[in-house]
Amino acid sequence: MTAAPLMGLTREQIAAAPLRDASLLPVDIEVRREADGTLYLQSRIPLAPYDFNLPRRFSEGAARQGDKAAIARRAPGGGDWIKVSYAQLKRDCDGFTQWLLDLEVQGTVLLVSSNSSLFSTVTYGGWASGRPVCPASPMMVALGGDLGRLRHVVNKAKPAVIVAETAAIAAAFAKIDTGNAIIVCGEDVEGTTTFASVITTEPTDAVAASIEGLKPDTVSAYMLTSGSTGLPKLVELTIGALGANTAQCQQTVGKAAGWSDVMMDWLPWHHAAGAFAMRTTLLEGGTFYIDDGKPMPGLFDQSIRNLTEVSVGYYNNVPLGYVMLADALEADPALCKTFFERVRMMLFGGAGLTQAVFDRLQACAVSECGHRVMLTSGYGSTETGSAITVTHYETDKVGLGLPVPGCILKLVPVGDRYELRAAGPSLSNGYLDEPEKTAEAFDEEGFYRSGDLCVFHDPERPELGLAFAGRAAEEFKLLNGNWVYGGHLREQILKHLDPLALDLVLCDENRPYLTAIIWTKAPNAEAEIAERLKAFNADQSGGNRIRRILFPTTPPNPNAHELSDKGTVNRRAVLDNRKDLVERLFADQPDEGVIILEAAK
């Protein structure tokens, strides 16, 4: 069991503590209301002038930073930090760019790598050459099997060059048809070109000329969607879109985040949020410490070790990571001291953070340093480049925030909620070679349909921001016709169970009642979870009452897509992979591992 949730402080004491200084964009929101109830939200503060050309900005900044460390990563096995300077990273990027420019064949650069200096080199070097870079997860190789996802990405991207960080990744490409693609490997593997030889290519004036020749509509990235409901789509992003999103977030929270300082993050760079953190840190001249830990049992210990050694001013994680961080902070005074020594801002995204975890983190901050810390959220998707809404104002409410400069939100009524749509300079052009899905993703005005639902914290005061109210894809019907707002209900239950439950999955559409698969965080917590859920049920309508639960013996499996690289649980994959558990939950005579909270009706 963890320590007292609020560190011996009352909520009144926490609320009365001053907020540690954070220079944020002022709130100045314009709301336009249409007769059909549709709302349009945007900041009256215009997007400040910026240079869209990210390789040019990186080149100029690297020249200023020189021998300052750009990337730091522990040696294999958890050894000392190995650092790569800006001067070296720039030289490697230029060598890779020149090598690409010397190739006669045109086409995409497909990159399969963990967070590393190799990843940064291929990204900025590829962009500088004018080629799109398509980063993909090494998990596609770890999955094994028929390598169907990897084959799908190759068929879509049609790469001219494939960069594989390790020999194991290169071996996976040897098992599928890669056409005439040149395989470049970070290790010495027969039949491939070594990455070390590529980056030693002598740069010529053609590198600078290529960078200067980039246009805002130059396609620079194909980012993969999660593929939670099928094979991933390849999201087309221009260098102009990436440049705009970088500028939007810098203008909104850049002073508080301080990307020119020391950064540490584990979020994968082949996802939108992680990619933003990497590219912005290198643009601003900061040092990026790569955290090889993850918010998973056994792996988060590495993150705790890193956070105990390296004090940061800005911290970014997904909600599950913050649950585990709160546990660690409450239990480890040394970690608490280092973590709150300098931190000005904590940001979460990827899913909703429960209010209970928010309160626990603030309690730790006040207990350690006498200040609350700005705990903000960013909302965005692969299709928007990264965050397009940010909570950039003082609040004790968990939410989505308000639109960044240059972004317009369109809120379409759906009952007592709104579907969130967006337009602006950071938006994708659509999906590579999938015109029908591209057409479905945008409405008649060109707004991207996120599929996410939201509400205002206070409809009379829109400046207080938006709150997450579920995902349309997570809503389903029971056999009796009742709709279950799955995402919203899950968050309510996790709040009620905090800090006992790690995560849960609701089961299942087209069933007569609701059940749940629950992963526990505290040992021997099953009985208390059951009692709390009985109390939760007492305040719920019939459709939202959880009738039965069980506790799986294995955690969500990332190798089976049950856990994303970002640490979020994929409900559909869990239900598909664990059909035996679902059947046990709905059996006429359930076994002793199933806890019956109330009689099925």
FENGI-V492666 format. One record per residue. NEAR is the number of other C-alpha atoms within 10 Angstrom. Layout:
# FENGI-V492666
NEAR + NEAR
This chain:
# FENGI-V492666
11 + 14 + 14 + 11 + 19 + 20 + 17 + 12 + 14 + 11 + 13 + 8 + 11 + 21 + 17 + 12 + 18 + 12 + 16 + 17 + 13 + 18 + 15 + 18 + 20 + 11 + 19 + 11 + 19 + 14 + 15 + 12 + 11 + 9 + 6 + 8 + 13 + 15 + 17 + 17 + 19 + 21 + 20 + 14 + 15 + 12 + 17 + 12 + 8 + 11 + 12 + 21 + 22 + 23 + 26 + 19 + 16 + 21 + 23 + 13 + 18 + 24 + 12 + 13 + 16 + 16 + 14 + 17 + 21 + 26 + 25 + 21 + 21 + 16 + 11 + 10 + 6 + 12 + 9 + 11 + 14 + 13 + 18 + 18 + 18 + 26 + 20 + 16 + 26 + 23 + 21 + 27 + 29 + 29 + 24 + 30 + 33 + 27 + 21 + 25 + 20 + 12 + 10 + 8 + 13 + 13 + 17 + 23 + 28 + 27 + 24 + 25 + 24 + 21 + 23 + 16 + 19 + 21 + 21 + 22 + 21 + 25 + 27 + 26 + 29 + 28 + 27 + 31 + 27 + 23 + 22 + 26 + 27 + 26 + 24 + 24 + 18 + 20 + 20 + 20 + 22 + 15 + 16 + 13 + 8 + 12 + 16 + 15 + 19 + 24 + 17 + 14 + 20 + 21 + 13 + 15 + 19 + 18 + 25 + 21 + 22 + 24 + 27 + 28 + 23 + 18 + 15 + 16 + 20 + 24 + 13 + 18 + 18 + 13 + 11 + 14 + 11 + 18 + 11 + 11 + 19 + 17 + 22 + 24 + 26 + 20 + 17 + 14 + 16 + 10 + 12 + 19 + 17 + 19 + 21 + 17 + 14 + 18 + 23 + 16 + 18 + 14 + 19 + 12 + 8 + 15 + 22 + 18 + 12 + 18 + 21 + 13 + 13 + 22 + 14 + 16 + 12 + 18 + 22 + 28 + 27 + 26 + 27 + 23 + 20 + 18 + 12 + 14 + 10 + 9 + 15 + 17 + 21 + 24 + 24 + 24 + 28 + 25 + 24 + 23 + 26 + 27 + 23 + 28 + 27 + 24 + 23 + 27 + 22 + 21 + 16 + 23 + 22 + 20 + 15 + 21 + 25 + 19 + 25 + 17 + 15 + 19 + 26 + 25 + 24 + 19 + 27 + 23 + 25 + 25 + 22 + 21 + 26 + 19 + 20 + 20 + 22 + 26 + 22 + 21 + 21 + 24 + 21 + 19 + 22 + 22 + 24 + 25 + 25 + 24 + 23 + 22 + 18 + 23 + 25 + 16 + 10 + 9 + 12 + 19 + 16 + 16 + 21 + 21 + 14 + 21 + 19 + 16 + 13 + 14 + 20 + 22 + 20 + 22 + 19 + 24 + 23 + 21 + 23 + 24 + 20 + 22 + 23 + 20 + 21 + 23 + 20 + 18 + 23 + 21 + 14 + 12 + 13 + 11 + 21 + 22 + 17 + 17 + 23 + 21 + 15 + 14 + 19 + 24 + 22 + 19 + 19 + 23 + 22 + 18 + 18 + 22 + 22 + 22 + 17 + 18 + 25 + 19 + 20 + 24 + 25 + 26 + 28 + 27 + 25 + 24 + 19 + 19 + 16 + 16 + 22 + 25 + 25 + 24 + 23 + 25 + 26 + 25 + 23 + 19 + 18 + 21 + 24 + 26 + 29 + 26 + 24 + 28 + 27 + 24 + 29 + 25 + 21 + 14 + 15 + 14 + 19 + 24 + 28 + 29 + 27 + 30 + 27 + 33 + 25 + 21 + 24 + 22 + 24 + 23 + 21 + 19 + 17 + 12 + 7 + 7 + 16 + 22 + 23 + 21 + 22 + 25 + 20 + 20 + 19 + 27 + 27 + 24 + 18 + 22 + 22 + 17 + 14 + 13 + 11 + 10 + 13 + 16 + 14 + 12 + 18 + 18 + 12 + 8 + 8 + 13 + 18 + 26 + 18 + 18 + 15 + 17 + 23 + 22 + 22 + 20 + 19 + 12 + 11 + 8 + 9 + 17 + 18 + 21 + 26 + 24 + 19 + 24 + 23 + 24 + 17 + 15 + 13 + 18 + 15 + 17 + 18 + 17 + 12 + 11 + 12 + 15 + 14 + 19 + 19 + 24 + 22 + 17 + 17 + 18 + 20 + 14 + 19 + 21 + 17 + 18 + 21 + 18 + 23 + 21 + 20 + 18 + 21 + 20 + 19 + 23 + 27 + 21 + 16 + 14 + 14 + 17 + 23 + 23 + 25 + 20 + 22 + 20 + 20 + 21 + 19 + 13 + 8 + 11 + 14 + 19 + 10 + 12 + 19 + 19 + 13 + 14 + 20 + 17 + 13 + 17 + 18 + 10 + 10 + 11 + 8 + 14 + 17 + 19 + 20 + 24 + 22 + 24 + 28 + 21 + 17 + 14 + 8 + 7 + 16 + 23 + 15 + 17 + 14 + 16 + 22 + 23 + 19 + 17 + 21 + 22 + 20 + 19 + 20 + 20 + 20 + 19 + 17 + 22 + 18 + 12 + 14 + 14 + 11 + 10 + 21 + 21 + 12 + 18 + 25 + 21 + 11 + 9 + 9 + 14 + 10 + 9 + 13 + 19 + 18 + 18 + 18 + 12 + 7 + 13 + 7
